[in-house]
Amino acid sequence: MTPRAFALLAFLPLCACFEVDHWYKPDASQAKLNDDFLNCRVRATQSVPVNTQIRTTPVHITPQRTECFTQGGATRCETTGGQRIGGRTTSYDANASLRQEVQSQCMRKLGYQAVSLPVCKAQEAKSSQAPKAVPQLTPASCVVETTTGWAIVTP
């Protein structure tokens, strides 16, 4: 994890300013949800393996231009341009979005639905422990971070 991502993750639980996408199935235990999620993730990885592709952006060299000035009997010339722009090489997983789609399809087939819930405010998070069973959703439902990911709570 990059230092920037770590700093962002450290800050985000302090505010309820964003939402987390989470899987929800009424009356499912948190352990069952975690198991199903991991199994679907493994199945998706086996079905749609990583396909690393390398891409290089086009290279462009700016035109060079030389201008000369005569001042006090001396001639001075300045050349500008000639900078190389582009040529950056990156790698990416061409199958990442398809693998995510297969994982989501697997979770839906198991009866889960994707929900987007706010992160619990600090006082709600302190007073709420992650339940063993996933609670019914209400307008007050939010998510807390646990050692295994996020859990839905209804304060």
N, C-alpha and C positions, 0 to 999 in steps of 0.2 A: 504494500500500500504506500502510495506516495505521501510525503509529508503534508502536501496540500489537502489530499483526500482525508488524511487522519485529522487534520485541524478542522475540516468541515464536519466530519462525523462527530468530533468532540463538541462542537458548538450546537449542532442541530437539535439534539435532545433537550436543550435548554429552552427552545422556543417551539410553539405549536404553529409555526408559520409554514409548514409544508405537510403534504400528505404522503402516506406510504401505501403502495399497492400491496394487497395481502389476499391470500386465499381464504375463503370462508365456506364452511359447511355446518349447518345447524347441528348441534349435539355431537359433533366430532371432538375427540380429545385433542389436546395440543400435541401430544406424543404421536397420535395417528396422523395428524396433519403434517408434522415434521417427517414422519416415515414416508407418507405418500409423496410429499414434495421431493424428497431425496430419491425415491424410486423412479419418479417421473423424470427427474433430472438425469439419472443414470441411463434410463431407457432412451431419452432424447440424445444423449451423448453417443450412445452405441448406434442409434439409428442415423444420426447426422453428425459424423465426425468432423473435427476441426479441419478446415481447408484454408491454410494460410496462403495468402496471395501477396505479392509484392508489387507496389505501384511507385512510379517515379513521375513527378510533375514535369511538364515540358520546361526546357531550358531556353531562356531568352537573354541575349546580350544586348545591352542598350548601345545605341550608335555612339561612336566616338566623334567628338568635335574638337578641333583645335582652333583657338583664336589667338592671334598675335597682336600686341600693342607696342607702339614705339613711343617712348617717352624720354625726352632729354637725350636723344641720340642712342638710347639703349632699347633694344627690342626684347620684349618678354612674351613668351607664348604659354598658354594654359590649355591643357587637354582635359576634357571632361567626358564622362560616359565610359563605356566599356565594362560596366558592371554586369556580373552574371546574376540573373534572377531565375529562381526555380531550381529544378534538379534535385528536389528533396525526395528521398526514398523512404517509404513507409510500408509497414506490413499490416494486414488486417485479416480477420477470419471471415471469409465469404459466406460461411454457413451459419454464422452467429444468429441472425434473425430467424432463419428456418428452424434451427435447433430450439430457440425460445418458443416458436410457434408450436412445435411438436410437444414440448414440455407443457405448455398451456393447454393443449388439446388433451393430453393425458390427465391433467388435473380436472378438467371439465368432465371427462368421461367417468371420473371417480365421484362426481357429484358436487365438486367445489365450484364456487363462482368467485370471480375476481372482484374485489371491492377496494376502494380507495378511502382510507380513513386518516384523520389528522393524528399527529403525534400528541400523546397526552401532555397536558401542562405539567410542570414540575410537581405541583402539589397533588395533582391527580395520580401521577406516576408513583409518588412516595406512598400514597394511601392505598394503591391498588397493587395487589400481587397477581402475577399471571395465573389465571385459573387453569385447572386441569382440563376442564371441558371448555370448548369455545362458546362464549355466551351468545345469547340472542342479540342481534343488532338493534340498537336504539339510536336516536339522534345524538345521545351523549357518548356513544361508543368511540373509542380511540385506541391507539396502539402504544405499547411500551416495548422498549428494547430489552431483550433477555439474552442469556448467554448463548442461546441457539438461534437467535434472530429476533423477530417481532412477534408479539402476542396481542390479540384483541382483548380489551377489557371494557367493561361498562361500569363506570364509577357510580 
